[in-house]
Amino acid sequence: MSEPEIDAIVFDVLGTLVDEPAGIRAGIRTLDPSLDDSGIEQLLSLWQRHIDREQRRVLDGCRPYLTSDVLDREAARLVADAAGVDDPAAVAALALSGTRVPPWPDSVAALSLLAERYPLIGLSNASRTALLGLNAHAGLRWHQALPAEDARTYKPDPAVYQLAVTVSGRPPERLLMVAAHAWDLRGAQDLGLRTAYVARPVGDPPTVSDRFDLHADGLADLAEQLGKA
């Protein structure tokens, strides 16, 4: 995309702007300080598998919609049970660890730079409450934050991307969806949005068949590419 004709940028949040696994690892470490790195990674995987599976069940119509807050509490309970912890206060604290996550090193500065040129929209599977916590903790800058909760489904359901289209008041092809997850970009692409893949250590890399408009090594690189366009 040598000269992107876009009017707004839509950002995935979890994994793209913030290091979600780092926050959950910290929560697990607080839950049980005796765990070694291997034990923490096993419990992190348990958490992630539960979230992925239950969001998929919602998308497949096998389970009524529930916010990410509910799924996080379920995941926290599973992790606590596996760790042998039955303190309700500790489990409740763990459930919030998914919103107390650090931004990637280039996120805050790049968002501030891009915000000078484009309206920025956060679009996340996180709930409205979770997005507030994420923004407060990580210091993210956007002009509008849209939770999948507003569509009562999860990405990659087209209804979630439609939220950004509706709020922007612009046609899909005038929006640029930015994500570290190829599956997320495919969902946006299906609705007609332009796409930018940003490499992150925890993302879902593109396959050889993916055709995204931009590829960037990070958010700083993306901001530089758009600045030259």
N, C-alpha and C positions, 0 to 999 in steps of 0.2 A: 504494500500500500504506500506508494511513493508520495501521494498527496491526499491524506485522509480527509474526507469531507464529513466531519463529525461535529455535532452540536453539544454533546455531553458524553461523559465517560461513566460507565457503570462498573463498579468494582465488587467482585467477590471479596469476602472479608476473611473467613476462617481458612488459614493456610496461605492465602494470597497477601493479605496485609499484616496478619499476625501469625505467630508461631503457636498454633493451638496445642500441639503435643507437649510443648515445653510447659505450658500452664498446667496441663493435666498431670504431667510427671511431677511437678512441684507439689500438687495437691496429694498425689499418692505418697510422695516422700513424707509429707506432713502427717498423713494418715498412719503410716507405719515406718518410723525412722530406721527400723532394723533391716529393711529391705535393701538388697544389693541392686546394682544396675539391671541385672538380668531379671530379677523379680519385678522391678518397676516396669520394665518393658513388657513383660507378660501381662501385667495388669492393665497397662495402657492399651495393649492389643485387645484385651477383653472388652474394655470400654469402647474402643473404636468399632469393633465388630458388632456390638450391640446397637450402637447408633446407626451404623450403615444398614443393618438388617431391619431395624424397626422403621427407618425412613422408607426403605424399599417396600415394606409391608403396607405402609400408608399409601405410597404411590400405586401399588398393585391393587388397592382396594380391600386388602385383607385386614386392615385395622383402621378405625376412625382416626381422623386427624388429631394429633396431640402436639402441643408446642415443644420446642427443643428443651424447655425447662423440665418438662415431665420426663422426657427421654434421658436427660442428664441425671435426674434423680434416680431413675431406674438403673442407669449405668453405674452410678456411685454405689448403689445398694449391692449390685453384683460384685463390684470390686471390693467393697468392704467385707462382704461375705467370704470372698476368696482369700482375703487377707486375715480373716478371723477377727474382724473388728465389729463390735455391735453397739458402739456408742452413737446414739442418734445425732448428737451435735457434731461429731466428727464426720458422719456420713453427709449431713447437711452442708458442712463446710466443703467437703470434697465435691459435692454436686455443683458448687459455684466456681470450681477451679477452671472450668471451661470458659469462663468470662474474665478470668484474671490472667490474661496471657500477654506476653510481650510482643511489641511490634517487631517486624524484621528491621534490621538496622537502617535500611534506606526508605522505609515506608513514610515516616512522618515528614521528612524533608521533601520527598518526591510529591506527596499529596499536596503539600503547601505550594509547591511550584506549579503543579498542574491546576490547582484551584484558581490561579491567577488568570488562566486561559479558558477553562471549561467549567461548567457546572459538574460537580461530582456527586454521584449517587452510590451509596452502599447498598448492596443487594445480597441478603444472606439468609441461609436456612436457620440462623439463630433467631430467637424470638425477639419481640420488641424490647422486653426487659433485658434480655441478654445483650442486645446491641447497645443499649444504654451503658451497661456495665463494661462492655468491651471498649467503647469509645472513651469512657472516663478513665479506664486503666491504661490504655495504650496511647491516648492522646491523638486519636485519628481525626483527620479533618475531612468533612464532606458537607455538602449542602443539603442533602436529604438522605436519610437512612430508611430503607424499606425491608421489613422482615417478611419472610415467606409466610409467616403467620397471617398476614393480610390477605393472602390467597388461600389460606387453609390447606396448604399442600407443601411440597418440598421441590426444590430444583432436582432434576431438570424438567419438571412439569412446565409447559409453556406459560401457564397462568402466572408463574412467579416472574418471569422475564417481562410479561405484559404489564406488570406493576410499574416497571421502570419506563416503559413506553408511554403508558398513560400519564404518569406524573410529569414526564419531560414534555409532553405535548408535541413530540416530534415523531416522524416515522422511524421504524426500527433501523433502517439503513443509515440513519444519522446518529446512531448511538454506537459507542465502542464498548464492548464487554471485555473486561480484563480479569483473567483468572489464572491460577496456577494448576487448574484441573482441566484436562482436555474434555472430560465428560460434561463439565459445566459450559465450556465454550461451544460444544456441539449442540447443547440445548438452546443456547442463545442464538446460534447460527440457524437453527431450524425455524426460529421466529423472524429471521432476517436481520439480526444485529450484526455489526462488524465485530471482529474478534481479535484479541491480543493475548497470546500466551506469554506468561511471565514465569520463568523457571524459579522454583523454590525447592528446598530439600525434601519437603513433605508433599509435593504436588503429584499430579497424575500427568506424566509426559505425553505429548502427542504421539500418535502412531504415524506410520509412513503414509497413510491414506488421508490424514487430517490436512486441511487447507485453511489455515488461519491467516488473517490479514497481516498480523505483526507477530514477531517472536522477539522476546527480550530476555536478557540475562538477569534482570531484576527490575524493580520499579524505577530506579534511577536511570537505567538504560532506556526504559520505555519513555520516560519524560524527555530524555535527550533526543530520541528518535522523533517524538511528536514535535519537539521544539524546532527540529530541522525541517519539518515537513512544510 
